[in-house]
């Protein structure tokens, strides 16, 4: 029997419990990876940006994954 959401709680406590469960659900969803496992398996990890810059046609169709740091953003709307 779940002691946190037992039937002995008052309505306010049940609403709080429900809100806590919904909040924890969305918190866990925020930790989900943005890029799927299937796509990450196709990534060529040994390619660097400088390699592709030298000869982009040689790497056409190859999936790469590069990351960086967002230094600045501007809201245009």
Secondary structure, DSSP 8 states (H G I E B T S, - for coil): --STT-TTS-HHHHHHHHHHHHHHHHHHHTTS-SS-HHHHHT--TT--HHHHHH-GGGGTT----------------
